[in-house]
Structures are given as structure tokens and as C-alpha cells.
Amino acid sequence: MSQSFAKKTFKSIKGKAQKALHRSLDQHVKLAVTGLSGSGKTAFITALVKHLTTQADDKNLPFFDVMREHRHVATKVVPQEALKVPTFNYPRALNTLLPSDGMPTWPASTERINTLRLAIKYQSNAGLRGHFSPQSTLYLDIIDYPGEWLLDLPMLEQSYSQWCEQQYPLLTQPSRVNTSSDFLVAVDQLDLNAPVDENVLAHIAQLYQSMLVGLKKDTKLAMLQPGRMLMPGDLQGAPLLLFFPVSGEINSDDVVAGSNLAHLIKRFNAYIKEVVKPFYNEHFRHFDRQIVLVDVLSALNEGHETLQEQSSVINQLLAHFNYGESGFFKRLFKPNIDKILFAANKSDHISAKHHKDLALLLDSLVHEQSNHLKFDGVKIETMAMSSITATQPRQITDKGQTLDCIYGKPLNEPDWLTYLPPQPPSRMLNKNEWPAQGFEFLSFSPMPSPDKQLKHIRLDHVMQYLLGDKLT
């Protein structure tokens, strides 16, 4: 055995031993930041890093025990282990929220998988760690990925026929039919049994992609597949993406070899094999904790159908993570998510007295899957929060009545206003219960911050729930 090979082998063994030690002592946590597009994942990560690294005190995070007890020493960003995954661009995101000049804006949506590692040094006060050193370090890996790519996970369990049976009927619903009309006409004229014509298939696939992009831009509909058509990255223009759903029952025994239909099936299967499965296998294992961010208010604005679809998609996505009770040996050999937090983001867009209603509504949306998780020993919490507040509470008196309003600058509008938001329902309403006038919740731009600090609602509660037991 050569000396250089022996050194490499020793380093490899040493690295694995250190990982095992960190896990056995609970010094390493992988946090999955999950949410559909527009749910606020980038803002959440930016706020979390900002508060831990430069705003870390009990005034900003009073309900985070390690801060309240003055045991936090310092937190810094350190090199990540996943060298093939881009680093989350924290400086760029922070600069959009706290610009040196001009008005702040929300960070751009996530366009690729990102990760960031934080080293949180703190005073140990109990347990096995306290016997090794009065100070310990928790390594926190934060994993972020495009919400659009998450949408593909349910496709892992579907054939092309099953996918078409689910997707095609959606295109005829009132919320989609205007945007999908060109695609529906083109696919209706396609002879599925004719010899493959790649130019025709490419044209219809482009119509389908344009339809998906239009729906994402103009609606909050959640079931938009395949997700890579919305955020293709390096797959833009690749034949792998040139497929779409068709109508009618598909019997695999009757598929004509070399036909348009055979080609669509081949591309669908290749997409699952080459894109969805690697994404799942490489990035959806070995998580310890999870936060699921949900923009419930925007879905309420669009009506019962959109909110119901959002609930269905979230419950489907959760079925593809590894959950279960965590203990010493499980942390060491088979990590599972043992705590999950469902967070109704943007709670500052409604009055504080209605935050409980928002949390209860989200709880009813995820009840189906959360019930299964609780049975498996997973701890579940639901809350309303805001990673970064964009409004201020205001009380006004109208005809002798005190009204709880909010003050802010509506998104893409020039003027600031004082606004009385509606009360969200505290549970999922059926169609008959839905108010005739619907709901209208405004979206707001970030607040300017002269002191260069980010304000939040319950971010400290989030940190305590997800990390508090790891920092004792």
C-alpha cells in the first residue's frame, strides 16, 4: 500500500468517524426547508442566518432558550460538505432586503438546489456534551431547493398513463381552461398512433410549457407538472422535457411501436429515471428536521379550488420524506425527520388577533398526512409566523369602533396605506361555505430598515422548536 493511498484512506476513515461522533452526540442537524414556489423559503433562510450571526441576542429572539439564557457564544457560516451543490447566496439575498440605498425588495426565488452550513457555538449546560467541554458546536446544514422541482416527487409512483389521468382533467377546469386552450386544441388534433413526428411533439410540448409558465405567473395553483418545465435550468431545450399529458385511457398492450404515444411514454419514463429519481435519492434522505412553509393567504385569494389543490399537493409531497422517531442508533445509522413544523408564512399581512385562525386553517389543510406522521412518532407543530415582517400594526377608530389594521407598501404599488385585512377561516371551508365575495389579502414589499435589522414574527419560536433541544 502506497503512503499517499494510506493517508487518503486514513483521512476518509477519520472523516466518517467524525461524522458518526457528531451524530451520536447530536452535534449535526440537517434541516429541510420545504415549500412550494413563492412560500418564502429564501427569505426564511436569510432571516435565520441574519439573526444567528449578527442579531443574536435575547431581545431579537426572546423565546429561543439558548439566547434567553445567554448561552449562545457565536454563529458563523462555515464551508459545507456538499461540494457539488452551490452555496446559498446569503450576501445577495441580504442585500436585496437591506440595500445600501433605495427601497428593499424580496430576494429572487430559488432556481437551483442550495445549501449552507452554520456552526453554532454555545455553552453546554447538561447531558453528555457537558462532560466533554463547557462549550459545544452544533453544525446546521440548511438545504433549499426550487419549489417547482418538489412538484415532481409524486410522479415517482406514477406511470405515464396514471399521470395523464391525473393531469389532463385539470386542464379543463375553470381555473386553467383559458390558459390551456391552445394546448388542448393541439393535443386533440394529434394522432397518437401515427409514426412519431418529433417536430409536432416539440411544438405541442412548447405549448404545454408556455401554459404551465402562464399558470405559475398568474395563479397560485400548485399541481403544475413537470416542475422542470417551470424551472428547467440546464435542461432547457433538452428532448427529455418534450412530453405532455394526453386524454383517453392508455392500454400499454395497445401502444404502437414507434408511434407518437410510444415516444411520449419513453420520454416520460426517461424524465423519471434521469431527473426525478436522482433528485430524490441525492437530496431527500438523511434529514433530521423539516419546516414546511405555506403561503395560505395567496391561495385563499384565488378560491376554494386553489386552496384545496394546495392542500392535496402538500400532503402528497410529505409522503416522500423519511420520517420516524429519532434515537441514538437511528441518528447514527439511519437518520429520520423526527420533528416537522408547518408554518403559515406572511402572518404580518393580517392582524395579530387572527394569527390563530391562520394556524388552525393550515392545520386543517395538512391534517391527513400529519395524522400518519404522529402515529409514526413524529412531533408535529403548526404556527403562523413571518420570517421578515413587511407591515406594522395600526389601530384606527371608525364610527367609535377600534379596528386592528396593518400599515405597509403593497407589492408593486407606489403608495403606502393603512389596510383592514379580512379574517381568514379557521378551517378548510367547503364550496357552499365559501363567501360569495371571496377573500382579498394584499401582498406587501419589505419594510425599509434604517438600523439594518430584520424584524420577524415568531421566528424565535420556530428556532426553539426545530433546534432548541439540540442546544442544551
Secondary structure, 3 states (H helix, E strand, C coil): CCHHHHHHHHHHHHHHHHHHHHHHCCCEEEEEEEECCCCCHHHHHHHHHHHHHCCCCCCCCCCCHHHHCCCEEEEEEECCCCCCCCECCHHHHHHHHCCCCCCCCCCCCCCCCEEEEEEEEEECCCHHHHHHCCEEEEEEEEEECCHHHHCCHHHHHCCHHHHHHHHHHHCCCHHHHHHHHHHHHHHHCCCCCCECCHHHHHHHHHHHHHHHHHHHHHCCCCCCCCHHHCCCHHHCCCHHHCCCCCCCCCCHHHCCCCEHHHHHHHHHHHHHHHHHHHHHHHHCCCCCEEEEEECHHHHHHHCHHHHHHHHHHHHHHHCCCCECCCCHHHHHHCCCECEEEEEECCHHHCCHHHHHHHHHHHHHHCHHHHHHHHHCCCEEEEEECECCCCCEEEEEEECCEEEEEEEECECCCCCCEEECCCCCCCCCCCCCCCCCCCCCCCCECCCCCCCCCCCCECHHHHHHHHHHHHCC
